[in-house]
């Protein structure tokens, strides 16, 4: 099952880059499911980022991505998401 999801994410990534090719710049497409699975190209790209970013920045980036996935997953399942600032009202 996991392999099927990864293959599907790979197809999505190829389709997006074919429809809207990247010509230049630092932008790199990453494809993740809300469950945290990623396409093979995304996994390879993230591995390449670790060395130039340094351990602390890399871990912070992964934490930010993980939090964004939790938010997206909660919205996908209709749970909504309350920011800490929203709770102060």
C-alpha distance (Angstrom), angle and dihedral (degrees) to the residues before:
residue distance angle dihedral
X1 . . .
X2 3.81 . .
X3 3.81 90.9 .
X4 3.82 90.4 52.9
X5 3.80 90.8 53.1
X6 3.82 92.1 48.7
X7 3.82 90.7 48.9
X8 3.81 89.5 50.1
X9 3.81 90.9 50.8
X10 3.83 89.1 49.7
X11 3.82 89.9 53.4
X12 3.80 91.1 49.1
X13 3.81 90.9 51.4
X14 3.81 92.7 49.1
X15 3.81 91.5 48.2
X16 3.80 93.5 50.0
X17 3.80 93.9 48.4
X18 3.80 91.0 46.6
X19 3.83 92.6 50.8
X20 3.82 94.7 41.4
X21 3.79 108.6 22.0
X22 3.78 118.6 -162.1
X23 3.77 110.8 -124.4
X24 3.79 103.7 -179.8
X25 3.74 145.2 -23.0
X26 3.76 136.8 69.7
X27 3.82 96.1 -69.7
X28 3.80 114.1 118.6
X29 3.80 123.8 -177.0
X30 3.79 115.0 -122.2
X31 3.80 121.4 -172.7
X32 3.81 119.1 -156.7
X33 3.78 134.0 165.0
X34 3.80 118.3 -133.4
X35 3.80 86.1 -109.3
X36 3.81 90.6 61.1
X37 3.81 99.5 -104.4
X38 3.76 113.4 138.7
X39 3.78 137.7 -162.4
X40 3.79 117.9 -101.4
X41 3.81 91.3 -110.7
X42 3.81 90.2 51.9
X43 3.81 92.1 49.8
X44 3.81 90.4 50.2
X45 3.81 92.0 47.6
X46 3.81 93.7 49.2
X47 3.82 90.3 50.4
X48 3.83 88.5 54.2
X49 3.83 91.0 53.8
X50 3.80 95.8 57.5
X51 3.80 98.8 77.2
X52 3.82 100.7 45.8
X53 3.82 92.9 41.1
X54 3.78 96.1 50.5
X55 3.79 126.1 -130.6
X56 3.82 98.7 -79.9
X57 3.82 96.2 46.9
X58 3.80 91.6 43.2
X59 3.81 92.5 52.1
X60 3.80 91.1 46.6
X61 3.82 90.5 51.2
X62 3.82 91.1 50.0
X63 3.80 89.6 49.7
X64 3.81 91.3 51.9
X65 3.81 91.5 48.5
X66 3.81 90.7 47.8
X67 3.80 91.6 51.5
X68 3.81 91.0 48.8
X69 3.82 89.5 51.9
X70 3.82 91.4 50.9
X71 3.80 89.5 51.8
X72 3.81 92.2 47.7
X73 3.78 91.6 47.3
X74 3.80 92.5 50.8
X75 3.80 90.1 50.7
X76 3.82 91.5 47.0
X77 3.79 90.2 55.3
X78 3.79 92.7 45.6
X79 3.77 95.9 -112.6
X80 3.77 93.1 121.7
X81 3.78 121.7 -148.8
X82 3.75 127.8 -103.7
X83 3.78 118.0 -156.5
X84 3.79 115.9 -141.9
X85 3.80 87.7 -117.6
X86 3.82 90.7 56.7
X87 3.80 90.8 57.8
X88 3.80 92.6 61.6
X89 3.82 93.4 70.1
